[in-house]
Amino acid sequence: MSDCLFCKIVNGDLDTEIVYENEDLVAFRDINPQAPTHLLIIPRLHISTLNDLNPKHDRVLGSVVRCAGELAKSLGYGEEGYRTVFNCNEAAGQTVFHLHLHLLAGRHLAWPPG
């Protein structure tokens, strides 16, 4: 999608601090971090929300989730702990309508979240 912020990152049209990428996904630092480590992991394929997933997305969604765990471990949070979050639609806090997983770590994360 030409007007999607995250598609522009995937296409290299916007400069951002990419921490990991492969053929299926891109991971980068959130510009408004809510924890000392706050990464966004997105599929290269534009999928607007969790509601738009279908069985053909299973592999790429699994890659997104697995990447979060691998990044957390590589950054030293595997044992300490970290949080992963998908927001779905505006009332849940989704502001960019391209599926993305938040990886938050580096501070105590209370429950319930805000």
N, C-alpha and C positions, 0 to 999 in steps of 0.2 A: 504494500500500500504506500503510495507516494507521500502521504501526509503523516505517516506513522513515525514518531520519534525513534522508536526502537528499530524499525526497519531501516531508518537512515543510519543508525549505528552499525547494524548488520552489514549494510552496503558500503560502509566506510565513508559516508558523507558527513559524519559528525565526529569530532575528535573526542575520545573518551579513554579512560584508563582501563583497557582490556586486560584482565588477569588470566583468562583462559579462553581458548576457542578451539573448536574442531569442526568437522563437516556439518554437524547437526545444531550446534549451539554456540553462544557467546556469553561470557561472564565478565562483568565490569563493576566498578565501584559506583554505588548510588551517589548522586550529587547532593542528596539531602540525608546524610547518614543518621540513623537512629541508634547506632551502637558503634563502638570503635571499629569493628569490621562489619560492613553492610554492603554485601554484593547482590547484584541482580543477575540471575541466570535465565537466559531467554532462548527459545528455539529460533533458528534462522527463519523457519517457516512462519509466516504471519498467522497466528491464531488469536482471535480477539480476547476470549475469556475461557474459563474452564467449561462454561456451558457449550462452547463450540467444539469440544473434543469429540472424536469418534474413534472407533477401533483402529483406524489407519494411523492415528497419532500415538498409539501405545508405546512404540519403540522410542520416539523422540521424547515423550514425557518421562519415560523411565530414565533416559539419558540425562535429562535436566535434574531429576531427583538424585540420581547416582552422583552426578557432578557436584552437587551441593555437599554431599558427604565426603567426597574425595578432597574438595577444596578445604572444608572445615578441618579435616585431619591434617592436611599439608600445612595449614596455618597454625596448627597446634591446639585446636579446640576439640579434637575428637574425644578426649577423655573429660575435659573441663565442661563441655557442653555448648550447644548452639541451638538456634531456632531457625526453622524454615517456615515460610508463610506464602501462601497464594491468596491474594485478594480477588474477589470476583464481583465486579460491578461497583458502581459509585458508592452505594451505601456501605460497602465493606472497605472502602478506601482505595479502590483501583482508580488511578488517575491516567495511566497510559494503557490503552486498550490493545495491548499485545501481551499475551500470556507471559508472565514472569514470576520467578520464584525468588523471594527475598531470603538471603542467608545473613543472619545477625549473630554476632558473637563479640566477646570481649568485655562484657559487663553482665551483672546479674539481670536476668530477664524475668520480671514478676509475672504472676498470673492472677486474675485474667488480664490480658493486654488491654490497652486504652480503648 
